[in-house]
Structure formats: C-alpha cells, structure tokens
Amino acid sequence: MGFDIFMLGATVVAAGALTWFVIWYFFSPSDAESSSSAKGSGTSENSQSSDEAYAALYGDREHEAAALSRLVLVGIVLTAIVFALAVLALFGSDDPSNWTNAAWIQSPWLQAILITPVMFYCGRPIHHIGLHAIAKRSPDINSLISIGTSAAYIYSLAVCVASDFMPEGSREPYFESVGVTITLVLLGRLMETKSRAKSASSVRQLAELLPKIAHLVPKAQHDRTDPSTAAEYCTDVDSDALTPGDIVLVGPGESFPADGSIVAGEALIDESAINGQGESPLRGPGQRVHAGTVASSGPVLVRCTKVGRHSTLGGIVDVAEKAQNSKAPVQRLTDIISRIVVPVVMLIAIWTFAIWVVLGPQPRLSHAVVTAINVLIIACPCALGLVTPLSVSASVNLGAANGILLSSAKVLQRGARIRTVVLDQSAIGNVDEDDAHGTASAVKSLHDRGIRTILMGSGESTSTLEEARRFGIEEVIASVNQQDKKTWIKRLIAESEPGDLVALASDGFENAAVLNSADVGFAMGSGADGMLQSSDVTLVNGDLRGIPNTIRLCEITIRNIRENFIWAMAFNLLSIPIAVGVLYPFTGWLLNPVIAAVAMALSSLCVVLNAHRLHHQVIRITANAQSSSRSTHEPRLIEG
C-alpha cells in the first residue's frame, strides 16, 4: 500500500514536471524568435523544415530517393524477420518440444540484435532531424517518431537485460514496433520524395531541350549569308558559351540553342516545346525563333539575342523551378498546426503513461508503455506534412502540360478567388477566326462561372464596344492610355467584394507593371521580353482559354488540399482516443504499436494517392466555340 502511494505521488510529480518543461520549452518564445519578431519576420531564423533538413543530409531529391531506398530495403528485411520471430513467440505451442519454443526464437536478444541496425542506421535521418528540431524548439513529425521509437527500444532493451525485475505481464519487448514504425515512416518519405522528383524531372526535361553543342559562325564570316554552305566554316562550341550577337547555323532536325532572329534561310519551326501547339509555322529572315524549338526543315542562320538562362526557355525553367519549390499560403497553416500538435501529443503521451501507471489494471507498467508509445506513433501528424507540397507539385506539372506556367504556389490559392477578368486589348487584338472562336469560348466559360469580364482598350468607345460584342464581353473601358491602366485596375479592386480578386490578361513588355498591379496577372504568349518575371501566370500558347483553365486548375487544387486536410486531421482526431485506451474498460482491447504504425502509414498513403489524382485531372474547357461566338447582351460602357 505504501509503495502504491509512493508510485502515485512520484508519477504525478514527474508528469507535472514534464508538462511544465514541455510547455516552457516549446511554447515560450526563444531568443531567436524574439529577435526575429522584432525584425518583423515572425519566424525563427533557426527553424528548418523537414524538406530543408533532408536536403542538408542528402542533397537533391534523386540522391535522397536513392539513399532512402537503401534504408527502406534494410528496414523491410530486418523488420520482417523480427516481426516473424515475434509472431512465432506469441503463438508458440505449449509443447516444450515444439520447434517454436526454441530458445533462439523465444529470446528477445535476437530481436534486439536485428532491430538495432534499423533503429540507428535506418532511423538515423529521423533521429537526426527530429532531435535537431527539438534542440531548436521547433519540434516536428520526426521528433515524435524519434521519441516514440526510442522509448520502445529502451523499454525492450530493459526487458532483455532485467526482465526478472519487471512486473509480471510487462516482460514483452516491442522491437517489432520500432522496426515497423521507422520503416513505414521512411517508406512514406520515399514515396513523397519520388513524387516530387518526378515533378522536378519535367522541369529538367525542359532544360534539356537546349542543345549542348552549337554551330558557331566565325565573326569573320558573318557577311556570308548562304546557310547551305555555312557548315564548311562553322565551329562547334558549347551552347553555354554563346553570347548575344553570335550567329549560329541550325540544320534540319536540330534545336535552336538560343533566342534570336533568322538572318538567312527558311525553316518550318516546331514550337510545341514553348507553346504546346502542334503546328510548325514557316519562319524566314527577320523573324524570331526561341531556344529549344526545333527546325523541322532548313538550314537557317540565326543571330542570337538571348542565351542560356536568359532565353525564353531558360525563363520558363526558372519560373517552373521556383513554383515547384514555393509554398502556398495554406502551407503556413500546416506548419503552425504541426508545431502546436507535436508538443501537445507529447503532453498527451506523458499523462496517458501517468494515468495508466496510477489507475490502470495490472500489468500497469506494460499498459502504460504501450499506450504512451501508441499515442506518440498514431497521433504523429505525418500526413499533415504532405497535405500541400504534393498537391502543389502535381498542379504545377498539370498546368505546364496544359500551357499554363505558374510563377508560385500562392497563385493556386489566389486563382480560385478570381471574380473579375480584365482583358487588355493587346491580349485579343488582331486575332484570326480560329483565335476568335477560342477567345469567345474563354469568355463564355468565364460567364458560366459567374465571373465578370471587362475589355479595356485604348480606342474609341464605338470600336471597343464592337470588339466586346464580337467576343461576348460584358463591359468595356474605352479610351484608356498606358498611364491610366493601373488606376483602372486599382479602382476595380477597390470596388470588388472582400475576398474577390481582379485578374488582368495582357501582352507586351510595356504592360509588365500593369500586370503587377492586378491581384492575378496573366501574360499572353511565350513570355518573352520579361513578361515571365512580371506575371503570376503565363499562358505560353497565347490562348485566352488558358484563363478559365487556370481558374479550374486552382479550384481543383484547393479542393484537393482541403480533402488532404480532412484525411490528415480526421485521422488524428479519431485515433488519439483509441491510442490512449478509452476502449479498454469496455472491450479489454489495447492498440498494438505495430497496428498503430501501420494505421499511421495508411493515413499518409491516403494523402499521397489523393494528391496523385491531380496528375490525371482534365482542366481544358469544352464550351462550343461556334455557339459562344456571339453575345446575348449588349456590352456596357464603364464611364471614367
């Protein structure tokens, strides 16, 4: 009786002390955070995301995937053996002569020997990142896994070393739980890494469209303009060595190594790499060509204007890389939730252990250890860390495949809130009949979504109204000079309902500053002349149907992220009470740590598979171009 009272008091004091420490350590502002807040950044300079931590360990995602593959393979093999030994020991026969009762099967030491490499070799990145995050007072998912598996490993070693001193019924090791948890966490990270590496590979494929070798015409031969004989005096050089003003020879079937203009010769140009269209227009002297496009015929001589990363293709690659590595604003919510959830889960685990030690039935210690480990493992918000990155990565790829180049992940959130689209006259001027049908389809699709359309032109009201009538545009702002465009955009933004955003579609370098003034800026065409860096979205084929396609892309992405949040958060909210053991008084059932680890992995798998669905979404509008080419309402002139 005296011992029980002592244990009660000691447990409550210890749990209270740990609770105070966790609250003080993780929720009180650190010096770095205070300094950072004073500077206005609002985040700790020492904090590091899991992605950054894994990148510091392994470098790029290809090396990370290769390293994780090795760790997962080792973990699967050793854990499978330990798991089999645990099952044999659990279901062994009562017959002492049965082979399942062999000493080497029943001994926990063999399990310890096999699982130790999993704990310290396979689990090294988890422990390194998790403990580093704790040291920086920014605990993450890895912190929970590290604490949970360490507790299970130490307890299991204690069973090996001093089982006779442990209460009856508390002498079962949990080595298999350590192996399963670490292996499944690494497997989830491997799946995420491979998914992101696949997304990054599409960007690399774009970069690889630039030929490594260019046929340089010596400066002394620049006056010779016969491309059919230029091969006789050309020198092969590295494409990266080209400079503006150089003249290169591009033969049939070869890619252009830089942006430029044709000096001599004619060729059919396959521009699908830039604008996504299958046509091959004929280009001749004085006409522009882009790096990465292919001369289907030829040869031609080309004077370079923009080379390497400064070319149109180089700009597309830069923007795509930036978008894939950027965070959507909703990711900040995920980071905040993770930072709060992790210490809260620690507190739940502490008091779960204490309550079971004080009030639980025998074997108390065993029950307390099992439930505390279950809480740390099953409540781990691993899936929460996957919610937005995988969806954003898949959406950037889906957009690129449809001729939509997003400048950053934040566009995905903003695009779903567009309620007004302003079409600058430069975006629809001088279109042929096919383009006119496409523009009318785009406008009709916007109308069907309840989105207001406005044509902003520099011409007189009569001609601008006629053009709006041609495409079915609802409203017109006429006689607008270049200096007044930003004023009109700001006025429309001010008149919008809270939360509703105004988008502007425009073309031409002179409108770059105007695009920046809109909530969402759409640049038309290939993005040359600096438009890539000024716009939120670049429609690389110059087709206005890309605007409703972009809005559709943003909508399905935000819906996908919300679905991922539901999968992640609902799982944690439902699983924590089960892990604590609320079912035990009614069913006598406690969750096994192995099942907890599997359930946690399934939660992450659901998020991965749900995000993967974005790769197969169709976002192109299907409105009939012919039937939508005329307006059903007379466009209204907006007075200044």
C-alpha angles and dihedrals in degrees: 000000000000090000091052091051090049091050090048093053095042092049095049092046092048093047091047092050092049090047091053091047094049092048093046095043100045105028104038112086115258123222090255092052092047091051091046093049090050088056091050100245095112095209135085115262089215095055116108130189122231089249092055091045093051090045089054090053100043110013115221125019094258092059090043091052091049093049093046091049090058092047093048091049092052091045094050094049097046095039092050090056092047091046091051091050091050092051092048091049091048097049098034119143124256088234107102090208093058113112092232088068092060113136094240091055095046095043114099089206093079090052089049092051092049097043097045093078089050091050098048106020103035093031095047096102091046094050094041094051095037096050091042089054091051090050088053090049090241103107116194140182092285089057092061093047092048093050094044097048092042090054091049092046095049092046091049091050089051088055089054095047104036110010091143090063093052123090117270109269093026096084100095117112122222100208092129089058090054092051096044094047096048093042094049093047090051090046090053091049090048091053091050093047093050091048091053092043089054090053092048091050090067089059091049090050088057091051090049090060087081108090115239093220128050127192102233121202110218113244090241088063098047091108092061107091105178107110092189091069099032093095089071094068103024122115123214112235137167109275089228089063094062119112131195110280095035117127119221134186117232117191131199111296093014127120123239109250095207144008112274149121128273113256098183138357134031131256142171105245122213101211098171091114089063107032104018092235123129098217120109108209121199113249126193142172114328095017123119127247130187133227113260095027117117131236102227089188134008148055104239136173114228131193109217118233103165124022139188116343090358093064123095091257091047089053091050090051092049093049093045092051091048092049094050092050096043126096126235113232089248088064088071088061089052091051092049092048092048092050091052098039096053098060090038090056089049090055092048090051092049094052093040088058092046095048093049092048092050104034107014126106122254131316082046099167093050092048091046093051093045095049094044091050090047091054092050093048106037095038091052105121094221092140090053090065090057097048100097109014095063094044092048093048093049092047094051088053093046090050093049090050088056097046094262116128114193118203095206143352092257089071088068090064096039095046092060089060098054110129100160128045119193114199113204111216089239089066095059104025122123096007122163124232095273092049089047091057090048091050092049090050090052092051092047091050090052090050090050088056091052092250118149115234125205130182113212113196141166094220129091118288094252096057093040091051090050091052091048090050090052093058100033095249113165104215139023136209107193137188094026116161123207094261094053097052094085090048091055093048091051090049092052090048091051091050094050124103115259109279094018114116133209120223127197125203114199145149135213133055093261089068096054093102091048090054089056091055093059123083088239122014122204116198115202124218131016094327096247123151095045097300091122091066094045102047132074091212129023117201097206095195094048092235115145090212083078089076097065088037089056092048089050090050091051093048096051091045094053089046090051092050091050090051089051090051090053092050092048101041098038090052093053095044092051098040101049095069090049091049091049089057105247089148094057097084090053104035106015086234126138124185114252113231090232091057089046090055092048092048091050090051092049090055090056091044091055090054092047093050093045092052090046089061088074090071089067100043120120112222102166115114118243101198113141108254096206097051093046098050095097131060121238091204132050109249115250122229114229110217120222 
